[in-house]
Amino acid sequence: MTNRDDEKWKKRFNLLRYFAIALLSGVVCFVWQYFLADGFFKNTLIVLGLLFMLPFCVYLFFLTIWHWKQRYIGKHSDLWGALILVETSGWMKIVYLFRHIIPDARGRGRYTVQQSPPTLLE
């Protein structure tokens, strides 16, 4: 993996974080409309909540496929590929987010950055 690819993935992971903040804002709108709102304001909060949630859901769909295609480290590539492409509810993308994308963004688990041991010449 080149340094340029790592920079591209850092940007992608940061963008996912920003969309997650928007997702949380959408959840707040939904909770607010459930407990506090009436009439037109309730409908406005529902629409606003959906608009806040949509970018995260769409971007997660694309990011999951990009990640699986380029950076997947694991033993079940064919299984994940089939589940991601065939399954339509989005649950497998959320599972993949927690099993692969978040650990990769944090550099943990199977995505730990391996540093080569120092040689005698260094």
Buried (B, 14 or more C-beta within 10 A) or exposed (E): EEEEEEEEBEEBBEEBEEBBEBBEBBEBBBEBBEEEBEEEEBEEBBEBBEEBBBBBBEBBEEBBBBBBEEBBEEEEEEEBBEBBEEEEEEEBBBBBBEBBBBBBBEEEEEBEEEEEEEEEEE
